[in-house]
Amino acid sequence: MAVITPRSTDFPRWYQDVLEKAELADNGPVRGSMVIRPYGYALWERMQADVDARIKAAGAVNAYFPLFIPESYLHREAEHVEGFSPELAVVTHGGGKELAEPVVVRPTSETVIGEYMAKWTQSYRDLPLLLNQWANVVRWELRPRLFLRTSEFLWQEGHTAHADEADAAAYARRIALEVYRDFLTSVLALPVFVGAKTRKERFAGATNTMTCEAMMGDGKALQMATSHELGQNFARAFEIDFLGADGGRHLAWTTSWGCSTRMVGGLIMAHGDDNGLRVPPTLAPTQVIVLPVRDDEAVVAKAREITEALTAAGVRVRLDARPGLSFGRRVTDAELKGIPVRIEIGPRDLAAGNVTVARRDTAEKFPAPLAEVVARVPALLDEVQADLHAQALAHRDARTADVTSLAEAVEAAATGFARLPWRLVGEDGEARLAEDSVTVRCLQTADGELPAAGTPEDDLVCLVARSY
């Protein structure tokens, strides 16, 4: 078994070990940049495909907008430029000459997409305009960490324009719940708290930011996805207006929303153990790996037969009979990469008409009849998926404490989340928590739901935690 630093000894070192030994990513040649290796990219591809399908089911269509944005665009919305100025990468020269106007490498695309929304929106009949793009963005990071905070990362960013405020708010909420929350819980097997950000933590230029917050293995929070109501701020800055049914000119209401390769980091830190990754079967590029114990012709032939039968049954399966690699090394590789189920077969198994089945999530191993193993696998994969979610939920609930003071909140945040009435915190308390590196992750209703517009703040509870 490859040596991985135990999580309990040094969680950040454990994370780096998993990145390296599961062959997920490397640091790029420029500080803060990232090389995503094939297995890490395979995880992202499956995330991307599922989220993309959900976005399209919500009515949005994909487009592509430029990487370079005129610097003047960002200055049109005051809060936006103020929020992003410290992170901007600015190009001042091109083609060997100084540019007449510097261009920004996109940190997000509200401004450039707003410019074209204004061009494409003439009448209320053009609305809602529901756009999404899959792209890279650049935010210059002072303390980079692979997948979690890198100067360049991959993401999707949705941008929409609506004829009225209620339609925009409903759509941003739909994305937060039906796209992000459902994907995170049903595919990544990650229970998340969905709530609204405080005024201090909102996206720059937004009137409301909704967030999905997950607990990592060390009890810290990770923001997994956000959806923003932008009011009419960007519509006013970029003159996104339209001729209404009443014959008058009206400003549109806009939204934006996104998730990124940070989800890969969240997957690692929420589900990983001291042997490496644990990947939920619904997400896993390889759901089952078939391992011949020995390089025996009859054993390999049977292993290949099982692989083909599982493929025909719709299972994502791979045969690992690589010559020159011991059985133990191949098992280690499968465990590091978090492949949910292993099917091991050796000469004795073959003679007895059995295989050995191993679950990555529990390390449980048990015999299964050769004649039945293919039929049993789909139900087993469903069980692993459900159990990973249950384990993550139990971990989160065990480390989430109800408290009644800021001092208790800081104490609870040393190992997990704290929940307390927002009226006991407020903006002054939020600033005091920040002195102890504790942030308000989100505001929720008393029963843990995403607040509706207009819910009195005194009726809300807040979740606080240390975070990545």
ZIJO-V993390 format. One record per residue. N is the residue number from 1. RES is the residue in three letters. OMEGA is omega as a letter, one per 20 degrees, with the letter a starting at -180 (NA if undefined). NEAR is the number of other C-alpha atoms within 12 Angstrom. Layout:
BEGIN
N_RES_OMEGA_NEAR + N_RES_OMEGA_NEAR
END
This chain:
BEGIN
1_MET_r_18 + 2_ALA_a_23 + 3_VAL_r_19 + 4_ILE_r_30 + 5_THR_r_22 + 6_PRO_a_23 + 7_ARG_a_28 + 8_SER_a_16 + 9_THR_a_13 + 10_ASP_a_16 + 11_PHE_r_25 + 12_PRO_r_26 + 13_ARG_r_20 + 14_TRP_a_29 + 15_TYR_r_42 + 16_GLN_r_31 + 17_ASP_a_32 + 18_VAL_r_41 + 19_LEU_a_36 + 20_GLU_a_29 + 21_LYS_r_30 + 22_ALA_r_36 + 23_GLU_a_27 + 24_LEU_a_35 + 25_ALA_r_33 + 26_ASP_r_29 + 27_ASN_r_25 + 28_GLY_a_19 + 29_PRO_r_10 + 30_VAL_a_15 + 31_ARG_r_20 + 32_GLY_r_25 + 33_SER_a_30 + 34_MET_r_31 + 35_VAL_r_28 + 36_ILE_a_30 + 37_ARG_a_23 + 38_PRO_a_17 + 39_TYR_r_31 + 40_GLY_a_37 + 41_TYR_r_26 + 42_ALA_r_24 + 43_LEU_r_42 + 44_TRP_r_37 + 45_GLU_a_26 + 46_ARG_r_28 + 47_MET_a_37 + 48_GLN_a_32 + 49_ALA_a_21 + 50_ASP_r_24 + 51_VAL_r_40 + 52_ASP_r_32 + 53_ALA_r_21 + 54_ARG_r_27 + 55_ILE_r_37 + 56_LYS_r_22 + 57_ALA_r_17 + 58_ALA_r_27 + 59_GLY_a_21 + 60_ALA_r_32 + 61_VAL_a_24 + 62_ASN_r_24 + 63_ALA_r_20 + 64_TYR_a_20 + 65_PHE_a_30 + 66_PRO_r_25 + 67_LEU_a_26 + 68_PHE_a_30 + 69_ILE_r_31 + 70_PRO_a_26 + 71_GLU_a_28 + 72_SER_r_23 + 73_TYR_a_29 + 74_LEU_a_38 + 75_HIS_a_24 + 76_ARG_r_25 + 77_GLU_a_29 + 78_ALA_a_21 + 79_GLU_a_22 + 80_HIS_a_31 + 81_VAL_r_27 + 82_GLU_a_17 + 83_GLY_a_23 + 84_PHE_a_30 + 85_SER_a_24 + 86_PRO_a_16 + 87_GLU_a_26 + 88_LEU_r_30 + 89_ALA_a_27 + 90_VAL_r_28 + 91_VAL_a_23 + 92_THR_a_19 + 93_HIS_r_14 + 94_GLY_a_14 + 95_GLY_r_8 + 96_GLY_a_8 + 97_LYS_r_11 + 98_GLU_a_12 + 99_LEU_r_16 + 100_ALA_r_13 + 101_GLU_r_18 + 102_PRO_r_22 + 103_VAL_a_26 + 104_VAL_r_35 + 105_VAL_a_32 + 106_ARG_r_38 + 107_PRO_r_40 + 108_THR_a_47 + 109_SER_r_43 + 110_GLU_a_48 + 111_THR_a_43 + 112_VAL_r_35 + 113_ILE_r_40 + 114_GLY_r_41 + 115_GLU_a_30 + 116_TYR_r_29 + 117_MET_r_39 + 118_ALA_a_33 + 119_LYS_a_19 + 120_TRP_a_23 + 121_THR_r_34 + 122_GLN_a_28 + 123_SER_r_28 + 124_TYR_r_27 + 125_ARG_r_16 + 126_ASP_a_24 + 127_LEU_i_32 + 128_PRO_r_32 + 129_LEU_a_39 + 130_LEU_a_37 + 131_LEU_r_37 + 132_ASN_r_36 + 133_GLN_r_36 + 134_TRP_a_34 + 135_ALA_r_29 + 136_ASN_r_30 + 137_VAL_a_35 + 138_VAL_r_32 + 139_ARG_a_29 + 140_TRP_a_27 + 141_GLU_r_24 + 142_LEU_a_15 + 143_ARG_a_16 + 144_PRO_r_23 + 145_ARG_a_29 + 146_LEU_a_39 + 147_PHE_a_40 + 148_LEU_r_37 + 149_ARG_r_33 + 150_THR_a_35 + 151_SER_r_33 + 152_GLU_r_38 + 153_PHE_a_37 + 154_LEU_r_36 + 155_TRP_r_34 + 156_GLN_r_40 + 157_GLU_r_41 + 158_GLY_a_47 + 159_HIS_a_46 + 160_THR_r_51 + 161_ALA_a_52 + 162_HIS_a_41 + 163_ALA_a_36 + 164_ASP_a_27 + 165_GLU_a_26 + 166_ALA_r_22 + 167_ASP_r_24 + 168_ALA_a_35 + 169_ALA_a_36 + 170_ALA_a_28 + 171_TYR_r_38 + 172_ALA_r_46 + 173_ARG_r_36 + 174_ARG_r_29 + 175_ILE_a_45 + 176_ALA_a_44 + 177_LEU_a_32 + 178_GLU_r_26 + 179_VAL_a_37 + 180_TYR_a_46 + 181_ARG_a_37 + 182_ASP_r_26 + 183_PHE_a_34 + 184_LEU_a_39 + 185_THR_a_32 + 186_SER_a_29 + 187_VAL_a_34 + 188_LEU_a_43 + 189_ALA_a_37 + 190_LEU_r_45 + 191_PRO_a_37 + 192_VAL_r_40 + 193_PHE_r_46 + 194_VAL_a_40 + 195_GLY_r_43 + 196_ALA_r_46 + 197_LYS_r_41 + 198_THR_r_34 + 199_ARG_a_22 + 200_LYS_a_26 + 201_GLU_a_29 + 202_ARG_r_28 + 203_PHE_a_33 + 204_ALA_r_31 + 205_GLY_a_36 + 206_ALA_r_37 + 207_THR_r_33 + 208_ASN_r_42 + 209_THR_r_41 + 210_MET_a_49 + 211_THR_r_44 + 212_CYS_a_45 + 213_GLU_r_44 + 214_ALA_r_52 + 215_MET_r_45 + 216_MET_a_40 + 217_GLY_r_38 + 218_ASP_r_37 + 219_GLY_r_34 + 220_LYS_r_36 + 221_ALA_r_41 + 222_LEU_r_42 + 223_GLN_a_44 + 224_MET_a_43 + 225_ALA_r_42 + 226_THR_r_43 + 227_SER_a_45 + 228_HIS_r_41 + 229_GLU_a_47 + 230_LEU_a_40 + 231_GLY_r_32 + 232_GLN_a_32 + 233_ASN_a_31 + 234_PHE_r_44 + 235_ALA_r_40 + 236_ARG_a_26 + 237_ALA_a_32 + 238_PHE_r_31 + 239_GLU_r_29 + 240_ILE_a_38 + 241_ASP_a_36 + 242_PHE_r_33 + 243_LEU_a_20 + 244_GLY_r_21 + 245_ALA_r_15 + 246_ASP_r_10 + 247_GLY_r_11 + 248_GLY_r_13 + 249_ARG_a_18 + 250_HIS_r_27 + 251_LEU_r_32 + 252_ALA_r_42 + 253_TRP_a_46 + 254_THR_r_51 + 255_THR_r_53 + 256_SER_a_48 + 257_TRP_a_47 + 258_GLY_r_44 + 259_CYS_a_44 + 260_SER_r_36 + 261_THR_r_42 + 262_ARG_r_34 + 263_MET_r_46 + 264_VAL_r_46 + 265_GLY_r_42 + 266_GLY_r_45 + 267_LEU_a_47 + 268_ILE_a_46 + 269_MET_a_41 + 270_ALA_a_43 + 271_HIS_a_45 + 272_GLY_r_42 + 273_ASP_a_35 + 274_ASP_r_33 + 275_ASN_r_34 + 276_GLY_a_41 + 277_LEU_r_43 + 278_ARG_a_46 + 279_VAL_r_50 + 280_PRO_a_47 + 281_PRO_a_40 + 282_THR_r_35 + 283_LEU_a_39 + 284_ALA_r_40 + 285_PRO_r_29 + 286_THR_a_35 + 287_GLN_a_39 + 288_VAL_r_45 + 289_ILE_a_43 + 290_VAL_a_46 + 291_LEU_r_43 + 292_PRO_a_41 + 293_VAL_a_35 + 294_ARG_r_29 + 295_ASP_a_23 + 296_ASP_a_19 + 297_GLU_a_16 + 298_ALA_r_20 + 299_VAL_r_29 + 300_VAL_r_27 + 301_ALA_r_23 + 302_LYS_r_34 + 303_ALA_r_40 + 304_ARG_r_26 + 305_GLU_r_24 + 306_ILE_r_37 + 307_THR_a_35 + 308_GLU_r_22 + 309_ALA_r_26 + 310_LEU_r_29 + 311_THR_r_24 + 312_ALA_r_14 + 313_ALA_r_17 + 314_GLY_r_17 + 315_VAL_r_33 + 316_ARG_a_28 + 317_VAL_r_35 + 318_ARG_r_31 + 319_LEU_r_33 + 320_ASP_r_34 + 321_ALA_a_31 + 322_ARG_r_20 + 323_PRO_r_16 + 324_GLY_r_12 + 325_LEU_a_18 + 326_SER_r_19 + 327_PHE_a_24 + 328_GLY_r_19 + 329_ARG_r_20 + 330_ARG_r_29 + 331_VAL_r_33 + 332_THR_a_28 + 333_ASP_r_32 + 334_ALA_r_41 + 335_GLU_r_37 + 336_LEU_a_36 + 337_LYS_r_44 + 338_GLY_a_47 + 339_ILE_a_44 + 340_PRO_a_48 + 341_VAL_r_47 + 342_ARG_r_46 + 343_ILE_a_44 + 344_GLU_a_43 + 345_ILE_r_44 + 346_GLY_a_30 + 347_PRO_r_24 + 348_ARG_r_19 + 349_ASP_a_26 + 350_LEU_r_28 + 351_ALA_a_15 + 352_ALA_a_16 + 353_GLY_a_20 + 354_ASN_r_27 + 355_VAL_r_34 + 356_THR_r_31 + 357_VAL_r_33 + 358_ALA_r_33 + 359_ARG_r_37 + 360_ARG_a_43 + 361_ASP_a_38 + 362_THR_a_24 + 363_ALA_r_21 + 364_GLU_r_15 + 365_LYS_a_17 + 366_PHE_r_20 + 367_PRO_r_25 + 368_ALA_r_26 + 369_PRO_r_23 + 370_LEU_a_28 + 371_ALA_a_19 + 372_GLU_a_18 + 373_VAL_a_34 + 374_VAL_a_32 + 375_ALA_a_21 + 376_ARG_a_22 + 377_VAL_a_37 + 378_PRO_r_26 + 379_ALA_r_16 + 380_LEU_r_29 + 381_LEU_r_35 + 382_ASP_a_25 + 383_GLU_r_24 + 384_VAL_r_37 + 385_GLN_a_36 + 386_ALA_a_25 + 387_ASP_r_27 + 388_LEU_r_37 + 389_HIS_a_33 + 390_ALA_r_23 + 391_GLN_a_26 + 392_ALA_r_37 + 393_LEU_r_26 + 394_ALA_r_18 + 395_HIS_a_26 + 396_ARG_a_32 + 397_ASP_a_23 + 398_ALA_a_19 + 399_ARG_r_29 + 400_THR_a_31 + 401_ALA_r_27 + 402_ASP_a_26 + 403_VAL_a_25 + 404_THR_r_21 + 405_SER_r_25 + 406_LEU_r_36 + 407_ALA_r_22 + 408_GLU_r_25 + 409_ALA_r_39 + 410_VAL_r_35 + 411_GLU_a_27 + 412_ALA_a_31 + 413_ALA_r_37 + 414_ALA_a_26 + 415_THR_a_29 + 416_GLY_a_35 + 417_PHE_r_42 + 418_ALA_r_44 + 419_ARG_r_41 + 420_LEU_a_39 + 421_PRO_a_31 + 422_TRP_a_36 + 423_ARG_r_22 + 424_LEU_a_25 + 425_VAL_a_35 + 426_GLY_a_25 + 427_GLU_r_20 + 428_ASP_r_16 + 429_GLY_r_28 + 430_GLU_r_32 + 431_ALA_r_19 + 432_ARG_r_20 + 433_LEU_a_31 + 434_ALA_r_25 + 435_GLU_r_15 + 436_ASP_r_23 + 437_SER_r_21 + 438_VAL_a_33 + 439_THR_r_39 + 440_VAL_a_48 + 441_ARG_r_48 + 442_CYS_r_45 + 443_LEU_a_46 + 444_GLN_r_37 + 445_THR_a_29 + 446_ALA_r_23 + 447_ASP_r_17 + 448_GLY_a_22 + 449_GLU_r_26 + 450_LEU_a_34 + 451_PRO_r_32 + 452_ALA_r_23 + 453_ALA_r_23 + 454_GLY_r_14 + 455_THR_a_17 + 456_PRO_a_16 + 457_GLU_a_26 + 458_ASP_r_20 + 459_ASP_a_21 + 460_LEU_r_32 + 461_VAL_r_38 + 462_CYS_r_48 + 463_LEU_r_50 + 464_VAL_a_54 + 465_ALA_r_44 + 466_ARG_a_34 + 467_SER_r_31 + 468_TYR_NA_30
END
